[in-house]
């Protein structure tokens, strides 16, 4: 499995994915000699996380999907708001709520991959950068069919809205590694479909149109500390 995965990484991922993770861990001390190195690494980790959260990786504007557009607008609004203000804190709550929803979906995928034995490779398999291209996919039709099946036959996604495009690229990788069918079987077993009542009771349901309307109204003017802004909460 190791050599095949490294071959896959060389073709589909950045070169850093193909390095031996055990060797890399041995090279990383628990306490770095240069404190700035630690903080720089944490900043880069946060930037990578933000890049990796977009639903449609090939959309440089982050605006093709409603959830991408809403999250991007929230981040831009917070960047223009004074740090520490009431408006800044409220926007941060909204941003983290949306990210928590996406992280929960990602954690489900990671759980299945780890259960299949991909303990060390799960994070690399689930990493999709903004520069991902459909032209590099090997099994796009099959991946699309599987993504549709996962969305309709399991509860691995939190919404009835179309699933994020990023998981199309991940499924293409799993097909290439010949583990897609095993992944589908585990997904059906671990996350059976919920009925409508379960969907309504889910604490992670997001009213995207309402949240986007709030942000657009806030961008139209008004005091950043105005208490009339109602944050999105879960």
NORGIHU-V294619 format. One record per backbone hydrogen bond with DSSP energy under -1.0 kcal/mol. CO is the residue of the C=O (numbers start at 1). NH is the residue of the N-H. E is the energy in kcal/mol with one decimal. If there is no record, write none. Layout:
BEGIN
CO_NH_E, CO_NH_E
END
This chain:
BEGIN
1_5_-2.2, 2_6_-2.2, 3_7_-2.1, 4_8_-2.0, 5_9_-2.4, 6_10_-2.1, 7_11_-1.1, 8_12_-2.4, 9_13_-2.2, 14_17_-1.8, 15_18_-1.2, 16_19_-1.0, 20_24_-1.9, 21_25_-2.5, 22_26_-1.8, 23_27_-1.3, 34_37_-1.1, 34_38_-1.1, 35_39_-1.9, 36_40_-2.7, 37_41_-2.0, 38_42_-2.1, 39_43_-2.4, 40_44_-2.4, 41_45_-2.2, 42_46_-2.0, 43_47_-2.2, 44_48_-2.7, 45_49_-2.1, 46_50_-2.3, 47_51_-2.4, 48_52_-2.2, 55_166_-2.2, 56_59_-1.9, 59_62_-1.3, 65_69_-2.7, 66_70_-2.6, 67_71_-2.4, 68_72_-2.7, 69_73_-2.4, 70_74_-2.4, 71_75_-2.3, 72_76_-2.5, 73_77_-2.5, 74_78_-2.4, 75_79_-2.1, 78_81_-1.5, 82_85_-1.9, 85_89_-2.2, 86_90_-2.3, 87_91_-2.4, 88_92_-2.1, 89_93_-1.8, 90_94_-2.0, 91_95_-2.6, 92_96_-2.5, 93_97_-2.0, 94_98_-2.0, 95_99_-2.3, 96_100_-2.6, 97_101_-1.6, 98_102_-1.8, 99_103_-2.8, 100_104_-2.2, 101_105_-1.4, 102_106_-2.3, 103_107_-2.9, 104_108_-1.6, 105_109_-1.7, 106_110_-2.4, 107_111_-2.4, 108_112_-1.9, 109_113_-2.3, 110_114_-2.6, 111_115_-2.0, 112_116_-1.5, 113_118_-2.4, 114_117_-1.4, 117_119_-1.3, 118_122_-1.2, 121_125_-2.5, 122_126_-1.7, 129_132_-1.6, 133_136_-1.2, 134_137_-1.4, 139_143_-2.7, 140_144_-2.6, 141_145_-2.2, 142_146_-2.2, 143_147_-2.4, 144_148_-2.1, 145_149_-2.0, 146_150_-2.8, 147_151_-2.0, 148_152_-2.0, 149_153_-2.8, 150_154_-1.1, 164_167_-1.2, 165_168_-1.7, 166_170_-1.3, 167_171_-2.2, 168_172_-1.8, 169_173_-1.6, 170_174_-2.1, 171_175_-2.4, 172_176_-1.9, 173_177_-2.0, 174_179_-2.7, 175_178_-1.2, 179_183_-2.3, 180_184_-2.5, 181_185_-2.2, 182_186_-2.2, 183_187_-2.5, 184_188_-2.2, 185_189_-1.5, 186_190_-3.4, 187_191_-2.4, 191_155_-2.4, 195_199_-1.9, 196_200_-2.1, 197_201_-1.5, 202_205_-1.2, 206_208_-1.3, 207_211_-2.3, 208_212_-3.0, 209_213_-2.1, 210_214_-1.9, 211_215_-2.1, 212_216_-2.6, 213_217_-2.2, 214_218_-2.2, 215_219_-2.3, 218_221_-1.3, 223_226_-1.8, 226_229_-1.4
END
